Every structure is written in structure tokens, then in C-alpha cells.
Amino acid sequence: MRYVVTAVLLGIVASMGSAMFFMMRDRSGSNRMVKALAVRVGLSVALFVFLMAGYYFGLFPGRL
């Protein structure tokens, strides 16, 4: 599970980086930055739901 969470976090950071790149370099008025940010939001929500479901089903033990 640690690898899945790490991979999704890296995907979020990569999406933020590509959005920043498109913001700085893309002058044609395309929607690539918006799409990259939408991917980031989708990955963030999916990670949150995955972590909540994993905790609920006992995949991630709680700490006392």
C-alpha cells in the first residue's frame, strides 16, 4: 500500500509541474494547464478516498 500512495503522490506532483510548465510556456491559449490541474484534483480526491477506504477496511492500521 505504501507504494501505491507514493506513486499517486508522485503523480500529483508531476501534474502540478506540468501545469506550471504549461502556464509559463504555452501562449496559444490552449486548455492544457486546466486539464493538468483537473488531473491533479482527481488524483488528490482519489487518494483521499483510497486512504479513507483503506483505513475503514483495515488495510492501514491505526496508531495508538
C-alpha positions as CSV (number, residue, x, y, z in Angstrom):
1,M,0.0,0.0,0.0
2,R,2.9,2.3,0.7
3,Y,4.0,2.1,-3.0
4,V,0.5,2.9,-4.2
5,V,0.3,6.0,-2.1
6,T,3.8,7.1,-3.1
7,A,3.1,6.6,-6.8
8,V,-0.1,8.7,-6.5
9,L,1.7,11.4,-4.6
10,L,4.4,11.5,-7.3
11,G,1.6,11.7,-10.0
12,I,0.1,14.7,-8.2
13,V,3.5,16.4,-8.1
14,A,4.1,15.6,-11.7
15,S,0.7,17.0,-12.7
16,M,1.4,20.2,-10.8
17,G,4.8,20.5,-12.5
18,S,3.3,20.1,-15.9
19,A,0.6,22.6,-15.1
20,M,3.3,25.1,-14.1
21,F,5.2,24.4,-17.3
22,F,2.1,24.9,-19.5
23,M,1.3,28.1,-17.6
24,M,4.8,29.6,-18.3
25,R,5.4,28.3,-21.8
26,D,2.1,27.8,-23.5
27,R,1.0,31.1,-25.1
28,S,-1.5,29.6,-27.6
29,G,-4.5,29.8,-25.2
30,S,-5.0,26.0,-25.0
31,N,-6.6,24.3,-22.1
32,R,-3.6,22.0,-21.2
33,M,-3.0,23.8,-17.9
34,V,-6.6,23.4,-16.9
35,K,-6.5,19.7,-17.8
36,A,-3.3,19.1,-15.8
37,L,-4.9,20.8,-12.8
38,A,-8.0,18.7,-13.2
39,V,-5.9,15.6,-13.2
40,R,-4.2,16.8,-10.0
41,V,-7.6,17.4,-8.3
42,G,-8.8,14.0,-9.5
43,L,-5.7,12.2,-8.1
44,S,-6.0,14.1,-4.8
45,V,-9.6,13.1,-4.3
46,A,-8.9,9.5,-5.4
47,L,-6.0,9.3,-2.9
48,F,-8.2,10.7,-0.1
49,V,-11.0,8.2,-0.8
50,F,-8.4,5.3,-1.1
51,L,-6.9,6.2,2.2
52,M,-10.3,6.5,3.9
53,A,-11.5,3.2,2.5
54,G,-8.2,1.5,3.4
55,Y,-8.5,2.6,7.0
56,Y,-12.1,1.6,7.1
57,F,-11.4,-1.9,5.8
58,G,-8.3,-2.4,8.0
59,L,-5.7,-2.1,5.3
60,F,-4.0,0.7,7.2
61,P,-3.7,0.0,10.9
62,G,-4.4,2.9,13.2
63,R,-1.8,4.1,15.7
64,L,-2.5,4.5,19.4
